[in-house]
């Protein structure tokens, strides 16, 4: 069974001549945000990081850190001493290094393929299998958990490279901010609903928290796999356009196109400036997401259920945040709104550093702040970048973008892990992330939006 295909044509208007048909595809496209957000929220952001940390500490010390005992015995990985509390952040760093090598080739291959939707779906299902297998991580078996986290993160990244590129095929330039924001909003709703169900499960099974966490991890993988069928069946495959001529088979062609793009990127100065800025500020965002559950449990001393309730707030506030940011961007332009969002992120990180242990009202206020800016900055970053990409090179350019997206950031996680290992505290590690937001804001402020869109050869939207 294959999703329907679209005949070759030139121009987005010809690819989707009917408004109703384009809207129908956009609605199907939204559902992949709903599908993968279950893994991103329940597994990557909330449960797996502290759970794998506990498993690693059990392997190293025979117990998990608590208020009266700290696990100070390191793990030994390939002869290197690694703090059990920093393991997850090093794993994300490793995932991103691998992503830097793999995802650009995935993007180049997708640009040359007439079956983008099929490639996206197969990547999603492969990641979902790894996510479901996390159910079997238990006791002291941190090695299996480490492997599955890397595999699931890589396949998530591969699917999102193609998913983001499809946005350029199903939405006109003036529609993309709204379409991207609606996708993010639906993703927050889906991720929040499953997280709420898992919160209920953890409450009911409070006498067996480990099993409840493992069942929750399994549910996220199943959710990811099942709901991927909606975009798979509802979004059309399309023939590639403006393919860079390269000789050889698909792999050789893909590497050749990647090399050409890296050389050509110098000619798109505004696109390159945005990518560098996005690398920094999104690393900060992703690290905050990864670190929040660990920070809440191990630094502020909250129970797992308490941290889960705060993340539920993030999810549901994020729905409104994404939609509000999208509406404002229609009147003022995405570039300005992203910069305002980054300023709010800086305030959130500073407030997080000063949050006293056990102060739940302040922790909840931080969750509200994160939820409001999280969806908006990410949704608008995706749609804004789509305006800066040369036509026919979407997947490859989005592979560079995706190297800093969701679970594939590495600068922030490396900083967080190293600072924690050196200081033994997550507070200075959190504060160190300010550098990433400041650098990202500095590069983003230098992007001339109109020049960047014209350099890429794209039509200017009504609001720049």
Steps between C-alpha positions, in 0.01 A plus 500: 500500500646835392373855555358668185740669262475842336587550132808707421446873470676833543410731788308450820185648348499226230583227749188594698262685267200465731490675838291221653745233389794692646320549832417128516866409461602757761259345749651156439851646529420647845450152640867411486562771759230327707664159441864574584422741786403202715860378486649849525291584808441178696832333421766753401394799709343353813550134586799342333776740605441468877409132463820415311695712752354287782585179314856625441539599867375158608764343276776725636409525869228246570250779578349811342584847636271638769502793744732321742719304257675600179637252249860607445635177351549547125407264220779374279423533131775381264754567776370852566350600837154650448276646769173306509317831539657631176451183292178609327649833391806329351271259314310789343835652404599172332165488320559843355850423381356198318214718374747748355640217288176322411213748476643719220532187287143402591387846391688483172355157428149621582533795261577253221224257593142501364387338828572750775191404701594132486856573616369716784260232616754219490743709706220572748404135537865398550534759777170386653628141523807621692271708724279200575807287580585740785245300700774239545747741665500402867725428798855602415475454123591857406687381188175393329339830596795695362486315167124541460512872582761560229315289241158654571645852492671440165184365337296784649743747346486325161119505494488867600745603228255372240189611688622859521595497132147389405371828651641680195297274269162527669491868608538828314757747643232712672346189657808347655511685833138403569537141375819442696346650816188283471717192464694589814174572687354163405828338603477660843141381536587142406813491711311654791211252483730198508709658774182556704405135455847393610478737797183317601675166457791609722252615763304174496819289499684707761609179672681386182631816336762319290242284323272803449787689334579205273135468393494875430809469280330218310184705452698788346653269239162346413339846472782618270463197271120497476437869431775515235253317273290818466763711315622186323158453340392866482803681350595442136841390381638741240778475242818692587558843342818696422719200584874573499653287220741241643640177359486156657247320718272653762759496779770657281249751362391589853855563621568701185191714555596551865846623400346732242258640757773564757693694234190683380401596854769769490291671233198516731648716774173568684408131495840417648468771766161365606629141512789597726271701727245216506771249588582700812157602626330172419779313677405705804130421458555128449736476796246672726239247383731204562630634829173623654387161632846418637530851647158476662561159655868503592564874565167631628397178672155450347334161459469356150123560506555866590737550208247328273227743607728794412564352157126465447478875557775552240312286246163668529634855534715420195186455288391857564857629473550350154168635369552846653852529357368391160225765503736780603754394236236548231494871586861570600709225338652186652852644536401765758286259702776239521738763641245603766458133586874459554502793743229324700708179496792688655277619783369145554851354534604768751183440704564124489848547645360691800203266561535359855475125556146390576336825381228352281306824426811657346583178315144502362536865394817405311304221328240756386776725362671212320171377353410843365826560312595142415245425230505851358877527451532151353199520267601840363864397464390214275275713280749790490783271386276356225504848339881496479541168314554470122215306335565128457763493778255502792580164659874549479487848650258381766749224585747771601220672690394172659849440638406758763132404533318322783717218635813556289670799659849442633668821616254559781487141621878478496528824700233380743664160549854636542401781739302254712789253506745773606278676756271218617200733463244563228457869589821634342440261210162665436645850527772414248227457236449879494800524268314300234191723507708819490707377204189383316332836550812682379518304173123519442506879538737520202266316261355727230173318428418656164854447370500136615173415325611671179840324510320163516288598200170467687196730473469754777207445738269795566655556846878489529 
